[in-house]
Amino acid sequence: MSRAYRIAVTETLRRHVVVGDHVKSKLGLLDVLPPEEMAELLERRLLEAGFEKGEDGKMTRETDGVVVEIDLLEQTVAVRVEGEVNLDLTLEGVGRSVQKTDEKLEDQLRKQTKARLEEAAKKEAETARGKLTDRLEAALADIRPELDQLTNKVLGDALKQRAGQLGEIQEISEEENGSMTIRVKV
């Protein structure tokens, strides 16, 4: 009767993974003035809100690792978050052989164990990405109302400027609900 030998291999995977998520959309500003003038009004309001102008002309602000980037001329907003994960995974593959040393079985076990390690690494990275997506969604819930309020102010500024171009402004009344009435003498 032959004796079965236990063959075991251990594989380790160490990897630094960068994960991220982002969303991009239009601000939804009406074209009350030419694009350059709308961009100027938007820039002024964004500076007041704590944004900084980058070398590329885009306005950015980072809060708790969440970056909000606004393209003034395109009137788009991109929100992104990135994170890093250091993976250090170790798995063991075990098999049985009738030989004390079985290179073919060892190679097969190594391949299987490496494949399991890669699958585990993918799951870890997806878990980290999922957590970042949750952070992004929470940040969007905070950013949306602020951007809506900001775009309303820019639209109000643009309407006042446009009314001034049409004639002499007689009266401007603004309600708490955001509505505005401008009386212009042409």
C-alpha positions in Angstrom: 0.0 0.0 0.0 1.4 3.4 -0.9 1.6 6.3 1.4 0.1 9.8 0.5 2.4 12.8 1.1 1.0 16.2 2.0 2.5 18.9 -0.3 2.0 22.5 0.7 3.1 25.8 -1.0 2.7 29.3 0.4 2.4 32.3 -1.8 2.5 36.0 -0.8 1.3 39.0 -2.7 2.3 42.5 -1.7 0.9 45.3 -3.7 0.2 49.1 -3.5 -3.1 49.8 -5.1 -4.5 53.3 -5.9 -8.3 53.4 -6.2 -10.6 56.2 -7.1 -14.1 57.3 -8.2 -15.4 60.4 -9.9 -18.5 62.0 -11.3 -18.8 64.8 -13.8 -21.8 66.9 -14.9 -22.9 70.3 -16.2 -23.6 73.2 -13.8 -26.8 74.1 -15.6 -26.2 77.8 -15.9 -28.4 79.7 -18.5 -26.6 81.6 -21.2 -27.7 85.0 -20.1 -24.4 86.6 -21.1 -21.6 85.6 -23.4 -19.6 82.6 -22.1 -16.5 84.7 -21.1 -18.7 87.0 -19.0 -20.5 84.1 -17.4 -17.1 82.6 -16.6 -16.0 85.8 -14.9 -19.1 85.9 -12.7 -18.7 82.2 -11.9 -15.0 82.7 -11.0 -15.8 85.5 -8.6 -18.4 83.5 -6.8 -16.2 80.4 -6.6 -13.3 82.5 -5.2 -15.7 83.7 -2.5 -16.7 80.1 -1.8 -13.0 79.1 -1.1 -12.1 77.7 -4.5 -8.6 78.4 -6.0 -7.8 79.0 -9.6 -5.3 76.5 -11.0 -2.7 77.0 -13.8 -5.1 75.3 -16.2 -7.8 77.9 -15.5 -10.0 75.5 -13.6 -11.3 76.3 -10.1 -10.6 73.6 -7.5 -11.2 73.0 -3.8 -10.3 69.9 -1.7 -12.1 69.0 1.4 -11.3 65.7 3.3 -9.7 64.2 0.2 -12.6 65.0 -2.0 -11.6 67.3 -4.9 -14.2 69.5 -6.6 -13.0 70.9 -10.0 -15.0 73.4 -12.0 -14.3 74.3 -15.6 -15.4 77.9 -16.0 -15.9 78.0 -19.8 -17.4 74.5 -20.2 -19.5 75.1 -17.0 -18.8 71.6 -15.8 -18.2 70.2 -12.3 -16.1 67.1 -11.6 -15.9 65.6 -8.2 -13.3 63.0 -7.5 -11.9 61.0 -4.6 -8.8 58.8 -4.5 -7.3 56.5 -1.9 -4.5 54.0 -1.5 -4.5 50.4 -0.2 -1.5 48.4 0.8 -2.2 44.7 0.2 -0.2 42.0 2.0 -1.9 38.7 1.4 -0.7 35.2 2.1 -2.4 32.0 1.0 -1.4 28.3 1.3 -2.2 25.7 -1.3 -2.3 22.0 -0.2 -2.4 18.8 -2.2 -1.6 15.1 -1.8 0.8 13.0 -3.7 2.2 9.5 -3.7 5.7 11.0 -4.1 7.6 12.8 -1.4 8.5 15.6 -3.8 6.2 16.2 -6.7 7.3 19.2 -8.8 4.3 19.0 -11.2 1.9 19.1 -8.3 3.8 21.9 -6.6 3.7 24.0 -9.9 0.0 23.3 -10.1 -0.6 24.3 -6.5 1.5 27.5 -7.0 -0.6 28.5 -10.1 -3.8 27.9 -8.2 -2.7 29.8 -5.1 -1.4 32.7 -7.2 -4.8 32.8 -9.0 -6.6 32.8 -5.6 -4.3 35.6 -4.4 -5.1 37.7 -7.5 -8.8 37.1 -6.9 -8.5 38.1 -3.3 -6.5 41.3 -4.3 -9.3 42.2 -6.7 -11.9 41.8 -4.0 -9.8 43.9 -1.6 -9.4 46.7 -4.2 -13.1 46.6 -5.0 -14.0 46.9 -1.3 -11.7 49.9 -1.0 -13.2 51.4 -4.2 -16.7 50.8 -2.8 -15.8 52.7 0.4 -14.5 55.6 -1.7 -17.7 55.6 -3.7 -19.7 55.9 -0.5 -17.5 58.8 0.5 -18.0 60.4 -2.9 -21.8 60.0 -2.6 -21.8 61.6 0.9 -19.7 64.5 -0.4 -22.0 65.0 -3.3 -25.0 65.3 -0.9 -23.1 68.2 0.8 -21.8 69.8 -2.4 -25.0 69.8 -4.5 -26.9 72.3 -2.4 -23.8 74.6 -2.2 -23.3 74.5 -6.0 -27.1 75.0 -6.6 -27.0 78.1 -4.4 -23.8 79.3 -6.1 -25.2 78.9 -9.6 -28.3 80.8 -8.5 -26.2 83.7 -7.3 -24.2 83.7 -10.6 -27.5 83.6 -12.6 -28.8 86.6 -10.5 -25.6 88.5 -11.1 -25.9 87.8 -14.8 -29.5 88.9 -15.0 -28.7 92.1 -13.2 -25.8 92.8 -15.6 -27.9 92.0 -18.6 -30.7 94.2 -17.4 -28.2 97.0 -17.0 -27.2 96.5 -20.7 -30.9 96.7 -21.8 -31.6 100.0 -20.1 -31.8 101.8 -16.8 -32.5 99.6 -13.8 -35.4 101.2 -11.9 -35.8 98.5 -9.2 -34.5 95.1 -8.1 -36.4 93.1 -5.6 -35.2 89.7 -4.4 -37.4 87.3 -2.4 -36.1 84.8 0.2 -37.2 81.9 -2.0 -34.7 83.0 -4.7 -37.1 84.7 -7.1 -36.0 88.1 -8.4 -37.9 91.0 -10.1 -36.0 93.6 -12.1 -37.7 96.7 -13.4 -35.9 98.2 -16.3 -36.6 101.5 -18.1 -35.7 101.1 -21.8 
